[in-house]
Amino acid sequence: MTQTTNAFAAWMLATYEHNELADICNNGCASGCASGMIYYSETIALFDQYRDELFSIMADYQADTGDFESIPAYVRTNSDTFTSFANAVVWFCAELVAMYATDGAYLEEAE
C-alpha cells in the first residue's frame, strides 16, 4: 500500500497499540479483538466517516494485487444490505492497515 497519509490508516494508528494491531492482523476483526469495530453501529459510523479513504485503500490493494478478485470473498459477497457491506469493508480495510502497520509500512507515519 503506497498511501500512508490515509485518514482511516491514521485513525487506526492513533487508536490501537502495536500489539492490538497485531491481534487484528493475526485474528481478524470478526474475532472481537478490535474494540470500536465490533458492533454494526460502530462499523457503520466508521464507514460513514471514512468512506472515501476506505475505497482508496481497497483500490490501492486491487492495484497492488492486480484485479477485483483479490478483494476477499467476504467483502464481495456481503452486499445484500448496506450494513453487511459497510461492516465487511471496514473490517477488511482495518485488517489490511493492521497488516501493513505491523510489517512496518506505516512506521514513519507513527513516529
Backbone bond lengths (Angstrom), bond angles and torsions (degrees), N, CA, C in turn:
res aa  C-N    CA-C-N  psi(-1)  N-CA   C-N-CA  omega(-1)  CA-C   N-CA-C  phi
1 M - - - 1.453 - - 1.518 107.64 -
2 T 1.286 116.02 126.37 1.451 120.26 -176.12 1.519 112.89 -94.10
3 Q 1.305 118.05 -16.22 1.454 121.42 -173.39 1.533 110.62 -93.40
4 T 1.321 117.15 95.77 1.461 120.13 -178.56 1.518 112.09 -96.17
5 T 1.325 118.95 -1.69 1.455 121.33 178.84 1.525 111.03 -99.68
6 N 1.287 117.63 13.77 1.450 123.21 179.85 1.525 110.30 -64.69
7 A 1.337 117.18 131.20 1.469 121.44 -176.26 1.526 112.40 -63.89
8 F 1.326 117.63 -35.45 1.467 119.08 177.62 1.526 110.05 -67.28
9 A 1.332 117.18 -42.59 1.470 120.32 177.27 1.525 110.08 -62.06
10 A 1.324 117.00 -41.39 1.468 120.15 178.22 1.526 110.67 -63.09
11 W 1.339 117.00 -40.06 1.471 120.41 176.80 1.524 110.84 -61.46
12 M 1.329 116.32 -43.74 1.469 120.34 179.06 1.526 110.52 -59.87
13 L 1.322 117.38 -45.61 1.462 121.28 -178.41 1.526 112.29 -66.10
14 A 1.322 116.11 -32.25 1.465 120.23 179.18 1.525 112.11 -80.60
15 T 1.311 117.08 -23.63 1.465 121.78 -173.84 1.518 113.13 -91.90
16 Y 1.310 117.60 -36.37 1.464 121.50 -172.46 1.519 112.00 -115.92
17 E 1.307 115.55 139.52 1.468 122.49 173.25 1.531 108.64 -72.91
18 H 1.322 115.21 165.09 1.470 119.84 -178.75 1.533 111.78 -56.70
19 N 1.325 117.48 -43.42 1.469 119.67 -178.69 1.540 111.03 -66.57
20 E 1.325 117.75 -31.85 1.467 120.58 176.73 1.531 110.44 -70.72
21 L 1.323 116.44 -39.39 1.470 120.18 175.78 1.527 110.29 -62.96
22 A 1.319 116.81 -39.31 1.465 120.33 177.14 1.520 110.70 -63.31
23 D 1.331 117.81 -40.33 1.468 120.93 176.43 1.522 111.21 -62.13
24 I 1.335 116.61 -43.48 1.467 120.41 178.52 1.524 109.86 -62.31
25 C 1.318 115.91 -43.99 1.465 120.94 -179.98 1.525 111.36 -63.37
26 N 1.311 117.14 -45.71 1.460 121.50 -174.37 1.523 114.35 -80.88
27 N 1.334 117.08 -32.99 1.465 120.51 -173.55 1.521 114.62 -110.46
28 G 1.328 116.99 -15.91 1.453 121.01 -178.65 1.517 112.12 79.64
29 C 1.312 115.44 155.00 1.469 121.03 -179.31 1.522 112.03 -65.38
30 A 1.313 117.35 -30.39 1.469 120.73 -178.83 1.524 111.95 -62.24
31 S 1.326 116.97 -18.69 1.468 120.30 179.11 1.521 112.00 -73.17
32 G 1.334 117.70 -13.38 1.448 121.32 -179.44 1.516 114.17 89.22
33 C 1.322 117.32 8.22 1.464 120.42 -176.46 1.528 113.07 -81.32
34 A 1.316 117.74 -11.62 1.464 121.20 -175.95 1.523 110.11 -99.51
35 S 1.326 116.42 83.10 1.458 118.59 179.32 1.527 108.51 -58.58
36 G 1.311 114.96 140.05 1.459 120.47 -176.03 1.511 113.20 91.56
37 M 1.350 116.52 -5.85 1.465 121.88 177.12 1.522 110.32 -137.10
38 I 1.313 116.73 35.28 1.461 120.73 -177.47 1.523 111.02 -97.61
39 Y 1.314 115.91 -46.19 1.464 120.95 -174.65 1.524 111.04 -93.97
40 Y 1.325 115.41 150.85 1.459 120.08 177.98 1.523 111.52 -54.44
41 S 1.321 117.85 -39.67 1.470 120.02 -179.68 1.533 110.76 -59.20
42 E 1.325 117.04 -34.96 1.464 121.16 179.05 1.523 111.39 -73.66
43 T 1.332 116.84 -44.84 1.468 118.57 -178.02 1.526 111.29 -71.43
44 I 1.327 117.98 -33.15 1.466 120.38 176.57 1.530 109.41 -65.43
45 A 1.326 117.40 -43.13 1.463 120.83 178.40 1.528 111.26 -61.23
46 L 1.337 116.71 -42.24 1.467 120.39 177.38 1.522 111.25 -65.65
47 F 1.321 116.75 -41.60 1.465 120.31 178.17 1.523 109.91 -60.47
48 D 1.324 117.00 -45.99 1.467 120.97 179.89 1.527 111.36 -62.74
49 Q 1.316 117.35 -40.51 1.458 121.09 -178.17 1.529 112.91 -73.04
50 Y 1.327 116.83 -38.37 1.468 121.18 -172.14 1.533 113.28 -117.17
51 R 1.302 118.02 24.24 1.468 122.16 -174.98 1.532 112.52 -48.20
52 D 1.325 118.05 -54.07 1.461 120.76 -177.39 1.526 111.67 -62.59
53 E 1.318 116.16 -40.90 1.466 120.14 -179.72 1.531 111.48 -66.53
54 L 1.331 116.76 -37.34 1.465 120.74 178.37 1.525 110.52 -64.15
55 F 1.329 116.33 -45.35 1.462 119.30 178.64 1.528 111.33 -66.25
56 S 1.328 116.45 -32.01 1.463 120.04 176.31 1.527 110.70 -65.85
57 I 1.328 116.96 -41.75 1.465 120.97 176.92 1.529 109.79 -60.68
58 M 1.324 116.74 -44.70 1.471 120.10 -179.96 1.523 110.91 -65.81
59 A 1.336 118.33 -40.03 1.465 121.20 178.93 1.524 110.96 -65.09
60 D 1.337 116.85 -41.64 1.471 120.26 176.88 1.521 110.82 -62.58
61 Y 1.328 116.27 -41.32 1.458 120.66 178.71 1.525 110.76 -62.23
62 Q 1.319 115.96 -44.68 1.468 119.65 178.56 1.525 110.61 -62.88
63 A 1.313 117.47 -41.28 1.471 120.55 178.86 1.525 110.62 -64.26
64 D 1.329 116.54 -39.85 1.463 120.59 179.83 1.526 112.70 -68.79
65 T 1.337 116.64 -34.30 1.457 120.29 -175.93 1.522 113.29 -98.37
66 G 1.330 117.20 -21.31 1.452 119.04 172.02 1.511 119.29 113.03
67 D 1.336 119.93 -22.41 1.464 117.50 -178.56 1.522 112.33 -162.80
68 F 1.337 115.71 169.82 1.460 122.60 -179.19 1.518 111.77 -62.35
69 E 1.294 117.19 -33.73 1.470 120.85 -178.20 1.518 112.15 -64.43
70 S 1.334 117.85 -13.37 1.456 120.21 179.12 1.530 111.90 -73.45
71 I 1.332 117.11 -21.00 1.464 120.01 174.08 1.526 106.56 -68.46
72 P 1.329 118.62 129.65 1.465 120.31 -176.47 1.528 113.18 -55.05
73 A 1.301 115.00 148.66 1.464 121.43 -178.03 1.520 111.88 -57.98
74 Y 1.341 118.20 -34.31 1.462 118.63 -178.22 1.525 112.02 -64.60
75 V 1.321 118.25 -22.82 1.462 120.59 174.97 1.528 109.55 -81.85
76 R 1.317 115.78 -46.42 1.471 119.80 -177.67 1.517 112.84 -66.94
77 T 1.318 118.48 -29.06 1.461 120.62 -175.93 1.523 113.67 -97.05
78 N 1.312 117.61 -6.05 1.458 120.88 178.84 1.522 111.19 -96.82
79 S 1.308 116.23 49.90 1.460 120.00 -179.08 1.522 112.10 -111.77
80 D 1.326 116.56 15.73 1.464 120.12 178.86 1.521 111.70 -65.07
81 T 1.324 116.19 -37.39 1.463 121.15 178.70 1.518 108.48 -134.55
82 F 1.307 115.53 158.62 1.461 120.07 176.18 1.520 110.37 -59.06
83 T 1.322 116.40 -42.76 1.460 121.40 -177.14 1.523 111.55 -59.33
84 S 1.326 117.35 -48.94 1.468 119.37 -178.37 1.523 111.36 -68.43
85 F 1.325 117.20 -36.34 1.461 120.30 178.63 1.528 110.86 -67.07
86 A 1.331 116.62 -49.24 1.463 120.14 -179.23 1.520 111.27 -60.20
87 N 1.321 116.70 -41.96 1.459 121.25 178.11 1.526 110.59 -60.79
88 A 1.321 117.35 -46.32 1.467 121.31 -179.12 1.526 111.30 -63.45
89 V 1.325 117.66 -41.24 1.465 121.28 179.88 1.528 110.14 -64.49
90 V 1.326 117.12 -46.70 1.470 120.30 -179.84 1.521 110.09 -61.36
91 W 1.324 117.34 -46.16 1.459 119.67 -179.38 1.527 111.87 -63.74
92 F 1.317 117.65 -43.58 1.462 120.25 179.30 1.526 110.54 -60.46
93 C 1.330 116.44 -48.55 1.460 119.85 -178.42 1.527 111.20 -65.30
94 A 1.320 117.23 -38.84 1.464 120.46 177.82 1.527 110.63 -62.07
95 E 1.318 116.44 -44.07 1.468 120.48 179.75 1.521 110.79 -65.66
96 L 1.324 116.90 -37.61 1.456 120.67 178.94 1.530 110.85 -68.15
97 V 1.323 116.74 -45.77 1.465 120.69 177.29 1.528 109.62 -60.97
98 A 1.312 117.59 -42.86 1.470 120.80 178.88 1.521 111.00 -61.18
99 M 1.326 116.60 -40.12 1.463 120.12 178.34 1.528 110.59 -62.96
100 Y 1.329 116.42 -47.93 1.463 119.35 179.38 1.530 111.46 -64.43
101 A 1.323 117.05 -38.52 1.468 120.42 -179.25 1.518 111.42 -65.87
102 T 1.323 116.80 -42.11 1.467 118.88 -178.69 1.521 112.26 -75.89
103 D 1.344 116.59 -19.71 1.465 120.80 175.25 1.523 112.01 -84.70
104 G 1.337 116.36 -3.80 1.460 120.34 178.47 1.510 115.36 92.31
105 A 1.332 118.66 1.42 1.456 120.83 -177.97 1.521 111.60 -65.58
106 Y 1.328 117.73 -25.38 1.458 120.82 179.89 1.531 111.80 -106.83
107 L 1.309 117.02 18.61 1.455 121.01 -176.00 1.520 111.21 -58.37
108 E 1.337 117.55 -44.95 1.463 120.65 -179.76 1.522 110.54 -61.95
109 E 1.321 117.02 -39.06 1.461 122.34 -178.96 1.515 111.03 -62.67
110 A 1.320 117.26 -38.48 1.453 121.90 -174.97 1.518 112.99 -76.58
111 E 1.304 117.79 -21.74 1.471 120.86 -175.90 1.497 112.37 -79.61
